[in-house]
Amino acid sequence: MLAINHNIRSFITKILGEKSPMYDIEHICLFDKKTIRTLCNSNGFEVVHVAGLSNSYTLAYAAKMFPLPSPVKSSLVSLLAACKLDNINLRVPGGNMVTVCHKI
């Protein structure tokens, strides 16, 4: 089994706290490396690997997701588009992790 999910104890979450995009109504279960291991093990899986996973975001998407006041966010997104920088990709540690396990 391969699972990719947010790591609630990631660096970005430590910096942003509850302003992190991970804390929203769409994410009803939040995991860290310990809890994903526990979940897998308690359901008959042996965890082979758990690690952080970098994400690729455009500058526009990163600006939309960053916890800024709406007027600042809108202005920043517009500025990026006007400068033709909005579709530049960034590879960042966005707070996700990957888990590999197999059924025992």
DOGU-854939 format. One record per residue: x, y, z of N, C-alpha, C, O in turn. Coordinates in Angstrom, 3 decimals. Atoms other than C-alpha are relative to their C-alpha. Example, Ala and Ser with C-alpha at 12.3 -4.5 7.8 and 13.67 -1.06 7.14 Angstrom:
BEGIN
0.890 -1.190 0.000 12.300 -4.500 7.800 0.900 1.200 0.000 1.936 1.181 0.665
-0.820 -1.190 -0.060 13.670 -1.060 7.140 -0.770 1.090 0.730 -0.261 2.198 0.899
# end
This chain:
BEGIN
0.845 -1.171 0.000 0.000 0.000 0.000 0.893 1.238 0.000 1.946 1.271 0.637
-0.683 -1.289 0.053 1.139 3.507 -0.761 -0.995 1.062 0.441 -2.093 1.155 -0.108
0.877 -1.082 -0.472 -0.356 6.443 1.131 0.780 1.309 -0.003 1.929 1.368 0.434
-0.579 -1.340 -0.040 0.362 10.128 0.672 -1.001 0.875 0.733 -2.162 0.972 0.335
0.884 -0.859 -0.785 -1.074 12.493 3.253 0.809 1.090 0.701 2.039 1.093 0.678
-0.652 -1.092 -0.725 -0.337 15.586 5.294 0.661 -0.524 1.272 0.190 -1.482 1.884
-0.671 0.271 -1.264 2.085 15.433 8.210 -0.218 1.226 0.888 0.386 2.279 0.681
0.386 -1.131 -0.846 0.623 17.631 10.913 1.173 0.528 0.835 1.089 1.621 1.394
-1.187 -0.447 -0.736 4.058 17.849 12.569 1.131 0.440 -0.937 2.299 0.468 -0.548
-1.009 -0.443 0.967 5.840 19.066 9.451 0.523 1.384 0.358 -0.052 2.094 1.184
-0.642 -1.298 -0.227 8.093 22.105 9.403 -0.953 1.158 -0.299 -1.041 2.112 0.475
0.897 -1.100 0.389 5.527 24.273 7.584 -1.135 0.171 1.004 -1.561 1.294 1.273
1.073 -0.088 -0.992 2.833 23.436 10.130 0.522 0.562 1.313 -0.190 1.288 2.007
-0.600 -0.563 -1.215 5.184 24.233 12.999 0.133 1.515 -0.129 -0.063 2.242 0.845
-0.157 -1.442 0.221 5.806 27.663 11.458 -1.359 0.706 -0.018 -1.541 1.730 0.641
1.293 -0.669 0.190 2.203 28.484 10.489 -1.025 -0.312 1.086 -2.000 0.423 1.246
0.962 0.378 -1.046 0.427 26.719 13.362 -1.379 -0.243 -0.588 -1.509 -0.848 -1.652
1.369 0.228 0.458 -3.338 26.715 13.001 -0.366 0.800 -1.251 -1.461 0.638 -1.791
0.236 -0.715 1.262 -3.033 29.089 10.029 0.459 -0.826 -1.196 0.309 -0.410 -2.344
-0.421 0.897 1.079 -1.595 26.201 8.033 -1.214 -0.430 -0.818 -2.288 -0.648 -0.257
1.109 0.468 0.837 -3.761 25.176 5.055 -0.485 -1.407 0.376 -1.574 -1.814 -0.028
0.427 1.342 -0.411 -3.877 21.690 6.607 -1.186 0.041 0.948 -1.991 -0.889 0.990
1.105 -0.133 -0.949 -6.271 22.941 9.260 -1.185 0.621 -0.723 -1.360 1.839 -0.716
1.215 -0.500 0.634 -9.472 23.228 7.289 -1.074 -1.078 0.059 -0.815 -2.200 0.493
1.143 0.901 -0.105 -12.865 21.588 7.024 0.141 -1.248 -0.869 -0.503 -2.262 -0.602
-0.177 1.151 0.884 -11.723 19.253 4.246 0.863 -1.094 0.613 0.761 -2.255 0.215
-0.897 0.972 -0.614 -9.123 17.535 6.427 -0.563 -0.413 1.355 -0.332 0.245 2.370
0.651 0.414 -1.247 -11.078 15.606 9.022 0.897 -0.887 0.859 0.642 -1.037 2.053
-0.983 0.786 -0.744 -8.159 13.345 10.046 1.384 0.542 -0.328 1.745 0.701 -1.495
-1.354 -0.512 0.188 -4.665 14.676 10.559 0.978 -0.982 0.627 0.753 -1.472 1.734
-0.952 1.007 -0.427 -1.652 12.400 10.904 1.392 0.587 0.154 1.707 1.648 -0.386
-1.434 -0.213 0.014 2.000 12.481 11.797 0.619 -1.375 -0.249 -0.107 -2.350 -0.442
-0.642 1.272 0.330 4.578 9.743 11.220 -0.377 -1.104 0.994 -0.534 -2.263 0.611
0.347 0.994 -1.021 3.712 8.009 14.495 -1.434 -0.503 -0.188 -1.679 -1.708 -0.136
1.398 0.431 0.108 -0.066 7.993 13.980 -0.278 -0.776 -1.284 -1.130 -1.665 -1.286
0.215 0.775 1.232 0.139 6.756 10.375 0.565 -1.407 0.170 -0.001 -2.372 -0.344
-0.543 1.336 -0.298 2.362 3.895 11.563 -0.994 -0.797 0.850 -1.264 -1.964 0.564
0.962 0.662 -0.878 -0.130 3.064 14.325 -1.231 -0.443 -0.775 -1.703 -1.566 -0.599
1.167 0.330 0.811 -3.054 3.163 11.881 0.277 -1.203 -0.905 -0.535 -2.124 -0.988
-0.350 1.110 0.899 -1.298 0.865 9.416 0.190 -1.294 0.787 -0.378 -2.326 0.431
-0.279 1.198 -0.787 -0.029 -1.577 12.063 -1.271 -0.589 0.614 -1.426 -1.809 0.659
1.223 0.504 -0.638 -3.420 -1.827 13.780 -0.987 -0.579 -1.009 -1.981 -1.192 -0.620
0.863 0.562 1.040 -5.005 -2.780 10.449 0.706 -1.085 -0.817 0.317 -1.382 -1.946
-0.646 1.152 0.615 -2.612 -5.599 9.607 1.040 0.304 -1.061 1.331 -0.548 -1.901
-1.038 -0.362 0.960 0.032 -3.730 7.609 1.329 0.175 0.725 1.376 0.658 1.856
-1.341 -0.264 -0.499 3.775 -3.689 8.167 0.539 1.205 -0.758 0.572 1.207 -1.989
-0.513 -1.223 0.617 5.243 -0.251 7.518 1.441 -0.227 -0.431 2.290 -0.616 0.371
-1.330 0.159 0.575 8.273 -0.390 5.247 0.752 1.328 0.018 1.961 1.364 0.249
-0.661 -1.308 0.157 8.954 3.345 4.861 -0.999 1.126 0.260 -2.127 1.089 -0.232
0.763 -1.239 -0.176 7.607 6.699 6.064 0.993 1.149 -0.146 2.028 1.157 0.521
-0.937 -1.106 0.231 9.239 9.916 4.829 -0.746 1.253 -0.447 -1.878 1.189 -0.925
0.533 -1.254 0.506 8.620 13.551 4.044 -0.020 -0.014 -1.517 0.755 -0.728 -2.154
0.183 -0.036 1.448 7.536 14.357 0.515 -0.109 1.450 -0.440 -0.954 2.191 0.064
0.083 -1.368 0.524 8.184 17.583 -1.377 -1.135 0.108 -1.008 -1.517 -0.873 -1.646
1.082 -0.275 0.938 5.445 19.160 -3.451 0.464 1.022 -1.022 1.402 1.781 -0.781
-0.262 -0.988 1.028 5.503 21.179 -6.639 -1.232 0.892 -0.112 -2.329 0.411 -0.400
1.089 -0.978 0.058 3.363 24.336 -6.584 0.384 1.133 -0.937 1.558 1.488 -1.042
-0.281 -1.242 0.722 3.039 27.280 -8.924 0.051 1.121 1.021 -0.500 1.003 2.115
-0.046 -1.156 -0.905 3.797 30.640 -7.359 -1.402 0.515 0.305 -1.684 0.912 1.435
1.372 -0.477 -0.213 0.142 31.627 -7.844 -0.732 -0.866 1.017 -1.414 -0.346 1.901
0.671 0.897 -0.947 -1.124 28.539 -6.000 0.572 0.177 1.403 -0.179 0.219 2.378
-0.628 -0.207 -1.306 1.394 29.027 -3.182 -0.500 1.298 0.634 -0.778 1.337 1.833
0.496 -1.276 -0.519 0.285 32.650 -2.819 -1.449 -0.127 0.461 -1.826 0.448 1.482
1.404 0.193 -0.383 -3.387 31.579 -2.720 -0.127 -0.800 1.286 -1.048 -0.562 2.068
0.087 0.873 -1.170 -2.704 28.971 -0.030 0.638 0.598 1.251 0.311 0.195 2.367
-0.705 -0.568 -1.147 -0.463 31.085 2.190 -0.963 0.852 0.822 -1.761 1.596 0.253
0.950 -0.737 -0.844 -2.314 32.579 5.177 0.300 1.498 0.065 0.986 1.975 0.969
-0.125 -1.456 0.069 -2.413 36.245 4.205 -1.395 0.595 -0.014 -2.347 -0.085 -0.397
1.307 -0.649 0.130 -5.260 38.733 4.467 -0.446 -0.003 -1.467 0.382 0.137 -2.367
0.539 0.113 1.366 -7.525 38.460 1.397 0.456 1.105 -0.943 0.853 0.806 -2.069
-0.444 -1.049 0.935 -6.666 41.895 -0.063 1.481 -0.144 -0.388 1.845 0.099 -1.539
-1.427 0.181 0.281 -2.922 41.183 0.208 0.180 -1.184 -0.948 0.945 -1.113 -1.911
-0.078 1.200 0.822 -3.380 37.710 -1.276 -0.430 0.304 -1.435 0.260 -0.078 -2.380
0.499 -0.347 1.338 -5.429 39.038 -4.219 0.991 0.871 -0.751 1.242 0.662 -1.937
-0.988 -0.887 0.629 -2.892 41.768 -4.902 1.247 -0.760 -0.414 1.788 -0.530 -1.496
-1.189 0.784 0.304 -0.004 39.329 -4.775 -0.234 -0.906 -1.207 0.623 -0.999 -2.086
0.329 0.873 1.125 -1.713 36.887 -7.156 -0.083 0.812 -1.286 0.412 0.375 -2.325
0.095 -0.872 1.176 -2.509 39.747 -9.562 1.377 0.477 -0.452 1.659 0.519 -1.649
-1.351 -0.452 0.312 1.063 41.030 -9.383 0.808 -1.125 -0.660 1.516 -0.895 -1.640
-0.704 1.136 0.595 2.466 37.570 -10.101 -0.456 -0.242 -1.438 0.361 -0.509 -2.320
0.542 0.198 1.352 0.161 37.226 -13.118 0.472 1.110 -0.938 0.863 0.836 -2.073
-0.417 -1.133 0.827 1.019 40.713 -14.421 1.475 -0.110 -0.386 1.865 0.294 -1.482
-1.436 0.162 0.267 4.746 39.897 -14.177 0.314 -1.327 -0.689 1.478 -1.651 -0.926
-0.155 1.311 0.647 4.167 36.495 -15.832 0.839 -0.956 0.846 1.617 -1.755 0.324
-0.712 0.874 -0.931 5.543 34.766 -12.749 -0.925 -1.020 0.659 -0.468 -1.885 1.407
0.984 0.817 -0.707 2.342 33.028 -11.660 0.122 -1.494 -0.254 -0.248 -2.289 0.611
-0.094 1.420 0.333 3.069 29.704 -13.416 1.382 -0.607 0.223 1.645 -1.732 -0.200
-1.310 0.548 -0.351 6.635 29.287 -12.183 -0.197 -1.045 1.096 -0.877 -0.794 2.092
0.127 1.081 -0.973 6.912 25.991 -10.309 1.088 0.071 1.064 2.254 0.347 0.785
-0.911 0.108 -1.134 8.484 25.694 -6.889 -0.104 -1.408 0.560 -1.203 -1.954 0.660
0.007 1.295 -0.687 9.480 22.408 -5.283 0.323 0.295 1.455 1.425 0.743 1.770
-0.158 -0.346 -1.413 9.006 22.800 -1.528 -0.484 -1.144 0.892 -1.323 -1.952 0.493
0.536 0.963 -0.965 8.534 20.645 1.545 -1.330 0.540 0.530 -1.364 1.275 1.517
1.313 -0.561 -0.299 4.807 21.376 1.711 -0.741 -0.656 1.144 -1.902 -0.331 1.390
0.650 0.603 -1.155 4.060 19.199 4.716 -0.637 -1.347 -0.267 -1.412 -1.834 0.555
0.550 1.320 0.281 3.181 15.922 3.041 1.010 -1.085 0.348 2.205 -0.830 0.496
-0.873 1.154 -0.236 4.545 12.466 3.752 -0.515 -1.171 -0.807 -1.685 -1.222 -1.187
0.334 1.210 0.731 4.589 9.147 1.959 0.240 -1.196 0.921 1.238 -1.260 1.638
-0.121 1.219 -0.793 4.008 5.788 3.634 -0.111 -1.196 -0.943 -1.020 -1.267 -1.770
0.016 1.252 0.771 4.798 2.421 2.055 -0.117 -1.130 1.010 0.648 -1.208 1.972
0.169 1.144 -0.894 3.534 -0.732 3.722 -0.588 -1.171 -0.764 -1.068 -1.017 -1.887
0.592 1.171 0.640 2.397 -4.239 2.932 -0.803 -0.783 1.027 -0.546 -0.713 2.229
0.900 0.794 -0.840 -0.275 -6.557 4.304 0.794 -1.168 0.598 1.531 -1.861 -0.102
-0.682 1.110 -0.685 1.034 -9.029 6.866 -0.798 -1.279 -0.200 -0.404 -2.336 0.293
# end
